[in-house]
Amino acid sequence: MLGRYRMSGPSSGWLWVLASMSVILSACGESAPVPLSDSDVLASVGDDQVTLADYRRYLSRLPAQARDDVQADRILQAIIDEKLILAECRRLGLDKSAQYRELVQNETRRLSLAELYRREGIVAREPSETELAQMFATSPYSKRVRFSLLMVRDPEKLPPLMAQLKAGADFEELSMEHSQDPRILMRHADMGYHRWGETMPSHEALTRKAFTMAPGQLAGPLAVADGHFLLRVTDVHPVSLELERETISRVWRQRHLARQLAVYCDTLMVRFEGSFDESGLAALRRVLPATGHPVSDPQVLDQVVLSLSTGQLSVEACLRFLGEDGDLVDSQETLRRLLTHRVCREVLMLQEIGRLDLVNSAEVKSGLVEARRKAMLTLIRGRIEGEVAAPSLNLVRLHFEENQEDYREVGQVTLRRLTVADRAAGERVIEQIDSGVDTAAIYDNFVQVTYPLPSGESELARAVKAGPGRVQGPFAEESGFVVLQILQHRESRIPDFAEVQEAVTRDLLAEERSEVFDRYLAQLRADNTDIVEIHLDRVGRLRHG
């Protein structure tokens, strides 16, 4: 049975037909349906057919956990939508655009390199538990660092503040009095715990510095994009391997591949008879951007740095290869390694790809089918969403007012905490504090921190949610035992608009872009109802199995 359905408007579709037909089909007899083959056609969009093989390929692209939950008719609708969009891309000539060619060229290169790596035995593998544990133990991912900040825009204000800190002034109090960053003031100078890689790129230098410090240490001045900072580390807390297993596994695989690539680069350098001219290498280092000695002298720029069996690379050519990475060079040996890797990646591997004709290999051609599909979908979505202007301040404010709960901050607790080796050590600390002997010296070892209020009902969670008071504990936690004293609770709150304006703007823009694309898709369906045909009997059998 073949069905052809015309949409009545831009918001209608044919899914209701499939839903009703499935009821009818399920009532028609008890005999087992004939299994479908990959070549069976489920639907047509003009001359473009949707086969069971197409359906299964689309299904395979979905996350594994979602495949059992998604309905067959919804998958088929998505495939038809995609074919309509691709046809529209071709009608608009997007598949002939320079941007499309660039996307496909980049993907061709990526697929060709992947095939070259496969043939050379450069493959990723999973680390053993021992390898993973060894890398984790020596990596910054094995800890979280909590620090406080003080920021001023005028660097001349920092020396007197640093003098006060050296004289014993309280860091947080000075920060609350002098900091010119509302985010610091809002958090009472305490920036909380940070895992490696969590900080915004513009402030990455602050976190990197904090990970080299011990609790109580002060660093600064540190200049970043929006000011000059003083930084004090307040706590360093171990992190379990389980919490970072996915991240550290990815890093291990990347490093493992990098080691294989380094060996392959050495092989290529031998194969192409690569040799460095030491005087040319020295001349290159002298004119790198990091040295501050740019040169336009043709004699220097033409000096040979690297000779290969297929040609020579001059200082000028090497500068183009290195680009901004030239700033990372701290020695001639570092420059040699960096240039070797870059030349192998940008020249020698591409020559190997050409020699082996990998672009025309079955693996690359198969990958390019998917790459072209993705490129056109990316272009049409970008074209449609690009028509959405940034929302006005009034609209952003209105969106915030209507969705304030989405931006609510969790409650927080400020406390002093001390990590101890075991329960007995914690009990001794509390006994000494209760006795009133040398309590000042003990409190100097405590670290003041701010946590989100916990939601659990463990002994430690109940203690953290209790009101301010005496030192409590010891309590067991992931890395040992702690004693703590609650200082202050801050209730959950909805922040001021100015504090979250950037996030609200981003959310509203994404929402408007999604709505525009949905309207475009609905109109596209409405305009093409006469060319969409669905084989309802086959779809019904598909729904059965």
C-alpha positions in Angstrom: 0.0 0.0 0.0 1.4 3.4 -1.0 0.4 6.6 0.7 0.7 10.2 -0.5 -0.2 13.0 1.9 -0.4 16.7 1.5 0.2 19.0 4.5 -2.5 21.5 5.2 -0.2 24.2 6.7 3.3 24.9 7.8 2.7 23.4 11.3 1.1 20.1 10.1 2.8 16.9 9.2 2.1 13.3 8.4 3.1 11.7 11.7 -0.5 11.6 12.8 -1.2 9.4 9.8 1.5 7.0 10.8 0.3 6.9 14.3 -3.3 6.0 13.2 -2.1 3.5 10.6 0.0 1.6 13.2 -3.2 0.9 15.1 -5.0 -0.4 12.0 -2.0 -2.5 10.9 -1.6 -4.0 14.4 -5.2 -5.2 14.2 -4.9 -6.9 10.8 -4.4 -10.5 11.6 -1.9 -12.4 13.7 0.5 -13.7 11.0 4.1 -12.7 11.3 5.1 -9.9 9.0 7.6 -10.6 6.2 11.0 -9.2 7.2 12.2 -6.2 5.3 15.5 -6.1 3.4 17.9 -3.2 3.2 16.8 -2.3 -0.3 13.1 -2.0 0.6 11.9 1.6 0.2 10.2 3.2 3.2 9.6 6.6 1.6 10.5 8.9 -1.3 11.3 12.6 -1.6 10.9 13.2 -5.3 13.3 10.9 -7.0 15.3 10.4 -3.8 14.4 7.2 -2.0 14.7 6.3 1.7 15.5 2.7 2.1 15.7 0.5 5.2 19.5 0.8 4.9 19.2 4.6 5.0 17.0 4.2 8.1 19.5 1.9 9.8 22.5 4.3 9.0 20.6 7.2 10.5 19.7 5.2 13.6 23.4 4.2 14.0 24.3 7.9 14.3 22.2 8.3 17.4 23.6 7.7 20.9 23.2 4.1 21.9 21.0 4.9 24.9 18.6 6.8 22.7 18.0 4.2 20.0 15.5 2.1 21.9 13.4 5.1 22.9 13.0 6.9 19.6 10.0 6.0 17.5 10.4 4.7 14.0 8.1 7.4 12.5 10.1 10.1 14.1 13.3 8.7 12.6 11.7 8.5 9.2 10.4 12.1 9.6 14.0 13.3 10.4 15.4 11.5 7.3 12.8 13.1 5.1 13.5 16.5 6.6 17.2 16.1 6.0 16.6 15.2 2.3 14.3 18.2 1.9 17.1 20.4 3.4 19.8 18.9 1.2 17.6 19.4 -1.9 17.1 23.1 -0.8 20.9 23.5 -0.4 21.5 22.3 -3.9 18.7 24.5 -5.2 20.4 27.5 -3.6 23.8 26.5 -4.9 25.4 26.1 -1.5 27.1 22.9 -2.7 29.0 25.1 -5.2 30.1 27.7 -2.7 33.6 28.4 -1.6 32.6 27.8 2.0 31.3 24.3 1.1 34.5 23.5 -0.8 36.6 24.5 2.1 34.6 22.3 4.5 34.9 19.3 2.2 38.6 19.9 1.6 39.3 20.0 5.3 37.3 16.8 5.8 39.1 15.2 2.9 42.4 16.0 4.5 41.3 14.7 7.9 40.0 11.4 6.5 43.1 10.9 4.4 45.4 11.5 7.4 43.3 9.0 9.4 43.7 6.4 6.7 47.4 7.1 6.5 47.7 6.6 10.3 45.7 3.3 10.0 48.0 2.0 7.3 51.1 2.9 9.3 49.7 1.3 12.5 49.2 4.5 14.3 46.1 3.6 16.3 44.6 4.6 19.5 44.3 2.1 22.3 42.9 2.1 25.8 45.3 2.4 28.7 45.7 -0.3 31.3 44.6 0.5 34.8 48.3 0.8 35.8 49.1 3.2 33.0 46.0 5.3 33.8 46.9 5.4 37.5 50.5 6.4 36.9 49.5 9.3 34.6 46.8 10.5 36.9 49.1 10.6 39.9 51.5 13.0 38.2 48.9 15.1 36.4 47.1 18.3 37.6 43.8 16.4 37.2 44.6 14.6 40.5 43.6 17.6 42.6 41.3 20.6 42.9 42.6 23.9 43.9 40.6 26.6 45.8 41.9 30.2 45.7 40.9 33.7 46.5 41.5 36.8 44.2 42.0 40.5 44.5 41.8 42.5 41.3 42.5 46.1 40.5 42.7 47.8 37.0 45.6 50.1 38.0 48.7 48.0 38.6 50.2 50.9 40.7 47.6 50.1 43.5 49.1 46.6 44.0 52.4 47.3 45.8 50.9 48.9 48.9 48.3 46.1 49.1 51.0 43.5 48.9 52.9 45.3 51.7 49.8 45.1 53.8 49.4 41.4 53.1 53.1 40.8 54.1 52.4 42.7 57.3 49.6 40.3 58.2 46.5 41.9 56.7 43.5 39.5 55.9 43.5 38.8 52.1 39.7 38.4 51.8 39.0 41.7 53.7 41.5 43.6 51.5 39.9 42.1 48.4 36.4 43.1 49.5 37.6 46.6 50.1 39.7 47.2 47.0 38.7 44.6 44.3 37.1 46.2 41.1 35.6 43.0 39.8 31.9 42.4 40.7 32.3 38.6 40.4 35.0 38.7 43.1 32.9 41.0 45.4 29.9 38.8 44.9 31.8 35.7 46.0 33.6 37.4 48.9 36.9 36.9 47.1 36.5 33.1 47.3 36.6 31.7 43.8 35.9 28.2 44.9 37.5 24.9 43.8 38.8 24.5 40.3 39.7 21.4 38.4 42.3 21.5 35.7 41.0 23.1 32.5 37.8 24.5 34.0 38.8 28.2 33.9 37.8 30.6 31.1 40.7 30.9 28.5 41.1 34.6 29.3 41.8 33.7 33.0 43.7 30.5 32.4 47.0 32.0 33.7 45.5 32.4 37.1 44.4 28.8 37.4 47.7 27.5 36.0 49.6 29.5 38.6 47.3 28.3 41.4 48.0 24.7 40.5 51.7 25.3 41.2 51.1 26.7 44.7 50.5 25.3 48.2 47.8 26.4 50.6 48.5 29.8 52.1 50.9 30.9 49.3 50.4 34.3 47.7 51.2 35.1 44.0 51.0 38.3 41.9 50.7 40.6 40.4 49.3 38.6 37.5 48.0 40.5 34.5 45.1 39.1 32.4 42.8 40.8 29.9 40.6 42.7 32.4 43.0 43.6 35.2 45.8 42.9 37.6 45.4 40.1 40.2 46.7 38.9 43.5 46.0 35.3 44.1 46.1 33.3 47.4 45.6 29.5 47.4 43.4 28.5 50.3 43.1 24.7 49.8 44.3 21.9 47.7 42.0 18.9 47.7 42.8 15.4 46.2 40.5 14.2 43.5 39.8 10.5 42.9 40.7 8.8 39.7 37.1 7.8 39.2 36.0 11.4 39.0 38.4 12.2 36.2 38.6 8.8 34.6 37.1 9.9 31.3 39.3 13.0 31.0 42.5 11.3 32.0 41.8 8.4 29.6 41.4 10.9 26.8 44.6 12.6 27.7 46.4 9.3 27.9 45.2 8.3 24.4 46.2 11.7 23.0 49.7 11.4 24.4 50.0 7.8 23.2 49.1 8.9 19.7 51.5 11.8 19.9 54.4 9.4 20.8 53.5 7.2 17.8 53.4 10.2 15.6 56.8 11.4 16.8 58.2 8.0 15.8 56.5 8.2 12.4 57.8 11.8 11.9 61.4 10.5 12.5 60.7 7.7 9.9 59.5 10.3 7.4 62.5 12.5 7.9 64.8 9.6 7.1 62.6 8.6 4.1 62.8 12.1 2.7 66.4 12.6 3.7 65.7 15.5 5.9 68.6 17.4 7.4 68.7 20.7 9.3 71.2 23.5 8.6 72.3 24.7 12.0 73.1 28.2 10.9 69.7 28.4 9.2 68.0 27.1 12.3 69.8 29.7 14.4 68.8 32.5 12.0 65.2 31.3 12.1 65.2 31.4 15.9 66.5 35.0 15.9 63.6 36.3 13.8 60.8 34.4 15.6 58.0 36.7 16.9 59.0 35.8 20.5 62.4 37.3 20.1 61.0 40.7 19.0 63.5 40.8 16.1 61.4 40.6 12.9 63.5 40.9 9.7 62.8 41.7 6.1 66.3 41.2 4.8 66.0 38.8 1.8 69.3 37.2 2.5 68.1 36.1 6.0 64.6 35.1 4.8 66.1 33.0 1.9 68.5 31.1 4.2 68.0 27.4 4.1 66.8 25.8 7.3 65.8 22.3 6.2 66.8 20.2 3.2 64.6 17.4 1.9 64.9 15.0 -1.1 61.9 16.9 -2.5 63.2 20.4 -1.9 64.3 23.0 0.6 62.6 25.1 3.3 63.8 28.7 3.9 63.5 30.9 6.9 60.6 32.6 5.4 58.8 29.3 4.6 59.4 28.0 8.2 58.0 31.2 9.7 54.7 30.5 7.8 54.7 26.9 9.1 55.3 27.9 12.7 52.8 30.8 12.8 52.0 31.9 16.3 53.5 28.7 17.7 56.8 30.3 17.3 56.1 32.1 20.5 56.5 28.7 22.3 60.1 28.2 21.3 62.5 28.4 24.3 65.6 26.7 22.8 67.0 25.6 19.4 66.2 22.0 20.2 62.5 22.9 20.9 62.5 24.7 17.6 63.9 21.7 15.8 61.2 19.4 17.3 58.4 21.8 16.6 59.5 22.4 13.0 60.0 18.6 12.4 56.4 17.9 13.6 55.0 20.8 11.6 56.8 19.9 8.3 55.9 16.3 8.6 52.2 17.2 9.2 52.0 19.9 6.6 54.3 18.6 3.9 55.6 15.0 4.2 52.4 13.3 5.2 50.5 15.1 2.4 53.1 13.8 0.0 52.6 10.3 1.3 48.9 10.7 0.9 49.4 11.6 -2.7 51.9 8.8 -3.3 49.5 6.2 -1.9 46.5 7.9 -3.6 44.6 7.8 -0.4 42.1 10.4 -1.5 40.6 7.8 -3.9 40.7 5.0 -1.4 37.4 3.3 -0.5 37.7 4.4 3.1 38.1 8.1 2.3 35.4 8.1 -0.4 32.9 6.5 2.0 33.7 9.1 4.7 33.3 11.9 2.2 29.7 11.0 1.6 28.9 11.8 5.2 31.2 14.8 5.1 29.4 16.4 2.2 26.1 15.8 3.9 27.2 17.4 7.1 28.8 20.4 5.3 25.5 21.2 3.5 23.5 20.9 6.7 26.0 23.1 8.5 25.8 25.8 5.8 22.0 25.9 5.6 21.6 26.0 9.4 24.2 28.8 9.6 22.5 30.7 6.9 19.1 30.6 8.5 20.3 31.2 12.1 22.6 34.0 10.8 19.5 36.0 10.0 18.6 36.2 13.7 19.9 39.5 15.2 21.3 39.7 18.7 18.3 40.3 21.1 17.8 43.8 22.5 18.6 44.6 26.1 14.9 44.9 26.8 14.2 41.4 25.4 17.1 39.9 27.3 15.8 41.5 30.5 12.3 40.3 29.9 13.6 36.7 29.2 15.4 36.9 32.6 12.3 38.1 34.4 10.2 35.2 32.9 12.8 32.5 33.6 14.5 33.6 36.8 14.4 30.2 38.3 16.6 28.9 35.6 19.4 31.2 36.9 18.9 30.6 40.6 22.2 30.0 42.5 22.3 27.2 45.0 22.7 28.0 48.7 26.3 28.2 50.0 28.0 27.6 53.3 31.2 29.2 54.4 33.3 27.2 56.9 36.7 26.5 58.2 38.0 23.0 57.5 41.1 21.0 58.4 42.1 17.8 56.7 43.5 15.2 59.1 45.1 11.8 58.5 42.6 9.7 60.4 39.7 9.8 62.9 42.0 9.7 65.9 43.9 12.8 64.7 40.7 14.6 64.2 39.5 13.7 67.7 42.8 15.1 69.1 42.3 18.4 67.3 38.8 18.8 68.7 40.0 17.9 72.2 42.7 20.5 72.1 40.3 23.2 70.8 37.8 22.3 73.6 40.6 22.6 76.2 41.4 26.1 75.0 45.2 25.3 74.8 47.1 26.8 71.8 43.9 27.2 69.9 45.3 30.1 67.8 48.1 27.9 66.5 45.5 25.2 65.6 43.2 27.6 63.8 46.1 28.9 61.7 46.0 25.4 60.0 42.4 25.7 59.1 41.4 26.9 55.7 38.3 29.0 55.1 36.3 27.8 52.1 32.8 28.2 50.6 30.8 25.1 49.4 27.4 24.7 47.7 25.0 23.4 50.3 24.9 19.6 49.9 21.7 17.8 49.1 22.5 14.5 50.7 21.9 13.1 54.2 25.3 11.8 55.1 26.8 12.7 58.4 29.1 15.3 56.8 26.2 16.8 54.7 24.0 17.2 57.8 26.9 18.9 59.7 27.5 21.3 56.8 23.8 22.3 56.7 23.7 22.9 60.5 24.0 26.5 61.8 27.3 28.3 62.8 28.9 27.0 66.0 31.8 25.1 67.4 34.3 22.8 65.6 32.7 19.5 64.7 34.0 16.1 63.5 35.9 14.3 62.5 33.9 13.4 59.4 34.8 10.8 56.8 35.1 12.1 53.2 36.6 10.8 50.0 40.2 11.5 50.7 40.3 11.0 54.5 38.8 12.9 57.5 38.0 16.5 58.2 37.1 18.7 61.1 35.1 21.8 60.4 33.4 24.9 61.8 30.4 26.5 60.1 30.8 30.2 59.8 28.0 31.4 57.6 25.1 30.2 55.4 24.1 32.1 52.3 20.7 31.1 51.1 19.8 30.2 47.5 19.2 33.3 45.5 18.3 34.6 42.1 21.2 36.8 41.0 20.9 40.4 39.8 20.3 40.7 36.1 23.7 42.4 35.6 25.5 39.3 37.0 24.0 36.9 34.5 23.2 39.2 31.5 25.8 37.5 29.3 24.4 34.0 30.0 20.8 35.1 29.5 21.7 36.8 26.2 23.4 33.6 25.0 20.4 31.5 26.0 17.8 33.8 24.4 19.8 33.9 21.1 20.0 30.1 21.0 16.3 29.8 21.7 15.4 32.3 18.9 17.7 30.6 16.4 16.1 27.3 17.2 12.6 28.7 16.7 13.6 30.3 13.4 15.0 27.0 12.1 11.9 25.1 13.3 9.7 27.6 11.3 11.9 27.2 8.3 11.6 23.4 8.5 7.8 23.6 8.9 7.5 25.8 5.8 9.8 23.5 3.9 7.6 20.5 4.7 4.5 22.4 3.7 6.0 23.5 0.4 7.0 19.9 -0.5 4.1 17.7 0.6 3.3 16.8 -3.0 6.7 15.1 -3.5 6.8 13.1 -0.2 5.5 9.5 -0.5 5.5 7.1 2.4 5.1 3.3 2.1 2.8 2.9 5.2 2.7 -0.9 5.1 6.5 -1.1 5.3 6.7 1.5 8.0 4.1 -0.4 9.9 6.1 -3.6 9.7 9.2 -1.6 10.7 7.3 -0.4 13.8 6.8 -4.1 14.7 10.4 -5.0 14.7 
